[in-house]
């Protein structure tokens, strides 16, 4: 039964399905209960599953993740909501020093099947701390897996896969895409879903490879559509998984196209694009027609809303960088 | 003797504490605190002797560990010297179904849980980072970042409630260990907030050993630590942490309150770190010998020995036998520590993720090939 629903609603359906399938799944976070979360991602879940399974927590992010660790040691599968990207830092210690390391520290005897959901990225006209892209901090941390969805169908399956995984997963949600709609098969079994830690070719092409994830996949697809009008066929790869990155898919594409452009909102310096450029250069050196180029946020704090459109990679900046690649 | 009240000029801190055995080995039958709770113990002679044996054994094992570190066999050691009563009293107060979340100094609690004392030595020798299963031993892995485990303990305790395991005498309780320095951490304060709000079945056991490495208690607080509990809505109590009987009585009562559904308690065990923070520390730089001497007079072991002797619960033969047995255990421990093998280098890629990672697999493979490239080359 396919339905046209928003990305936010798809996450809501995915969370509901995960809770129905496993009584150990609990949701915890600020305002996730009665309110259903500030973005309504957990809408109506407390009403249906009770206050013991959808927990309105005190306002303390370290507390959310730290208590999730204890719950996970006891056998629960906590799904933590961090209300906004810029509020994850009080929980940073628990995430990188505890969640990421318990399995290693205990020689595999403690599994922490925790999912940390973080709405991220800009473009919603918000104040400071509500538009950031902190994914590189977590992708840099061994012991964490990091994924991000770009469309409603992936949102529905990926959140369920993340919850079912025994690995700790940081799940980045492209908040400005929460309201974008797409077709989702709500009855599809999870076993048949596209794997969680796999990149997907979102649009095939032969002339250059655009690498994007989360909110930038839409921008990359629009750029590919525009480029096609000029006779350039851009392949768009939706990374989906940021740790580990699904490199074989990327390398195959770049070896075929000879050009790669990485697009992300986060600052460029030491961002995902840096690692992707290094690895592509190492693995595809003799296939490259141009250096790997990046279209990213600038190396500045996320700016005020009235100028954020200048900061965020958009169609024109992507096409401009593709032009630079072809002009090499 | 004070019933939880201060005695000017005495060794008791302002505000008092629960004490059932004085430094001279005088037994106080019971202590009733201002909130009406009465603390006492009713041990058999055998149990008294058992506590003495615990105290002597954990100190002797600790002394051996310090020696092993000095001889280069351990990378570092966090000594419990002086804190034996706080650890044995609280450790023995735990029931088998209770869960403990230690720092990195709770070797005495570990011992009282019936765990092989060798268990944490992998960490201190540098051959692993713990490596045990918290659920198997009801004893979490040592946590080194100060205070982080209090939140883990709180979450675990919330899970106890969610599993319906409170509200009866055979319910489960959780104990979180931390020190005076940890009370300044935001995460510890968050764990107090959460435990209060969720009425979690938890006992916060703070060993106030007067120092966070070099910083004295005055740098962490301007109120007695146990009084902080009031702000979070649960009881706080201070106990003489060098008195194994009082520590046992207070902890047992708090744990039973927790398991019965009455929520958290903060216990401040007032004690003293007789040794260095760790083997890397030099306490002569920040505290004077007179202070250490004064605390020596309040030693947890000598006061119990004095009591057992006066009460004729134990005689010289017993004390000699306990010393010899502890010595034997220490030497056996030493041999086993020395026999601990270094890990195979390739295992450093193991257990990063439950489900593995192709990136780690590729690095492991490259590492093996790199190592193999030296074979036969004389490296």
HADDOCK unambig.tbl for C-alpha pairs under 7 A between the chains (distance, minus, plus):
assign (segid A and resid 52 and name CA) (segid B and resid 162 and name CA) 6.61 0.50 0.50
assign (segid A and resid 58 and name CA) (segid B and resid 194 and name CA) 6.76 0.50 0.50
assign (segid A and resid 60 and name CA) (segid B and resid 190 and name CA) 6.97 0.50 0.50
assign (segid A and resid 62 and name CA) (segid B and resid 187 and name CA) 6.53 0.50 0.50
assign (segid A and resid 63 and name CA) (segid B and resid 151 and name CA) 6.37 0.50 0.50
assign (segid A and resid 63 and name CA) (segid B and resid 187 and name CA) 6.76 0.50 0.50
assign (segid A and resid 63 and name CA) (segid B and resid 190 and name CA) 5.85 0.50 0.50
assign (segid A and resid 63 and name CA) (segid B and resid 191 and name CA) 6.72 0.50 0.50
assign (segid A and resid 66 and name CA) (segid B and resid 151 and name CA) 4.90 0.50 0.50
assign (segid A and resid 66 and name CA) (segid B and resid 152 and name CA) 5.42 0.50 0.50
assign (segid A and resid 67 and name CA) (segid B and resid 151 and name CA) 5.07 0.50 0.50
assign (segid A and resid 67 and name CA) (segid B and resid 152 and name CA) 5.04 0.50 0.50
assign (segid A and resid 67 and name CA) (segid B and resid 154 and name CA) 5.89 0.50 0.50
assign (segid A and resid 67 and name CA) (segid B and resid 155 and name CA) 3.68 0.50 0.50
assign (segid A and resid 68 and name CA) (segid B and resid 155 and name CA) 5.91 0.50 0.50
assign (segid A and resid 69 and name CA) (segid B and resid 152 and name CA) 5.46 0.50 0.50
assign (segid A and resid 69 and name CA) (segid B and resid 155 and name CA) 6.77 0.50 0.50
assign (segid A and resid 70 and name CA) (segid B and resid 152 and name CA) 3.94 0.50 0.50
assign (segid A and resid 70 and name CA) (segid B and resid 153 and name CA) 5.74 0.50 0.50
assign (segid A and resid 70 and name CA) (segid B and resid 154 and name CA) 6.75 0.50 0.50
assign (segid A and resid 70 and name CA) (segid B and resid 155 and name CA) 4.26 0.50 0.50
assign (segid A and resid 70 and name CA) (segid B and resid 156 and name CA) 4.15 0.50 0.50
assign (segid A and resid 71 and name CA) (segid B and resid 155 and name CA) 4.93 0.50 0.50
assign (segid A and resid 71 and name CA) (segid B and resid 156 and name CA) 4.78 0.50 0.50
assign (segid A and resid 71 and name CA) (segid B and resid 159 and name CA) 5.54 0.50 0.50
assign (segid A and resid 73 and name CA) (segid B and resid 156 and name CA) 6.96 0.50 0.50
assign (segid A and resid 74 and name CA) (segid B and resid 156 and name CA) 5.98 0.50 0.50
assign (segid A and resid 74 and name CA) (segid B and resid 159 and name CA) 6.64 0.50 0.50
assign (segid A and resid 103 and name CA) (segid B and resid 351 and name CA) 6.18 0.50 0.50
assign (segid A and resid 103 and name CA) (segid B and resid 352 and name CA) 6.50 0.50 0.50
assign (segid A and resid 103 and name CA) (segid B and resid 353 and name CA) 6.78 0.50 0.50
assign (segid A and resid 104 and name CA) (segid B and resid 351 and name CA) 5.01 0.50 0.50
assign (segid A and resid 104 and name CA) (segid B and resid 352 and name CA) 5.18 0.50 0.50
assign (segid A and resid 105 and name CA) (segid B and resid 129 and name CA) 5.04 0.50 0.50
assign (segid A and resid 105 and name CA) (segid B and resid 130 and name CA) 5.89 0.50 0.50
assign (segid A and resid 105 and name CA) (segid B and resid 131 and name CA) 5.77 0.50 0.50
assign (segid A and resid 106 and name CA) (segid B and resid 130 and name CA) 5.81 0.50 0.50
assign (segid A and resid 106 and name CA) (segid B and resid 131 and name CA) 3.73 0.50 0.50
assign (segid A and resid 106 and name CA) (segid B and resid 132 and name CA) 5.32 0.50 0.50
assign (segid A and resid 106 and name CA) (segid B and resid 133 and name CA) 6.48 0.50 0.50
assign (segid A and resid 107 and name CA) (segid B and resid 131 and name CA) 4.73 0.50 0.50
assign (segid A and resid 107 and name CA) (segid B and resid 351 and name CA) 5.89 0.50 0.50
assign (segid A and resid 108 and name CA) (segid B and resid 351 and name CA) 5.14 0.50 0.50
assign (segid A and resid 108 and name CA) (segid B and resid 354 and name CA) 6.85 0.50 0.50
assign (segid A and resid 109 and name CA) (segid B and resid 132 and name CA) 6.67 0.50 0.50
assign (segid A and resid 109 and name CA) (segid B and resid 133 and name CA) 5.19 0.50 0.50
assign (segid A and resid 110 and name CA) (segid B and resid 133 and name CA) 6.42 0.50 0.50
assign (segid A and resid 111 and name CA) (segid B and resid 354 and name CA) 6.82 0.50 0.50
assign (segid A and resid 143 and name CA) (segid B and resid 352 and name CA) 5.28 0.50 0.50
assign (segid A and resid 143 and name CA) (segid B and resid 353 and name CA) 5.78 0.50 0.50
assign (segid A and resid 166 and name CA) (segid B and resid 354 and name CA) 6.16 0.50 0.50
assign (segid A and resid 166 and name CA) (segid B and resid 355 and name CA) 6.91 0.50 0.50
assign (segid A and resid 167 and name CA) (segid B and resid 353 and name CA) 6.03 0.50 0.50
assign (segid A and resid 167 and name CA) (segid B and resid 354 and name CA) 5.75 0.50 0.50
assign (segid A and resid 167 and name CA) (segid B and resid 355 and name CA) 6.42 0.50 0.50
assign (segid A and resid 244 and name CA) (segid B and resid 357 and name CA) 6.62 0.50 0.50
assign (segid A and resid 244 and name CA) (segid B and resid 359 and name CA) 6.51 0.50 0.50
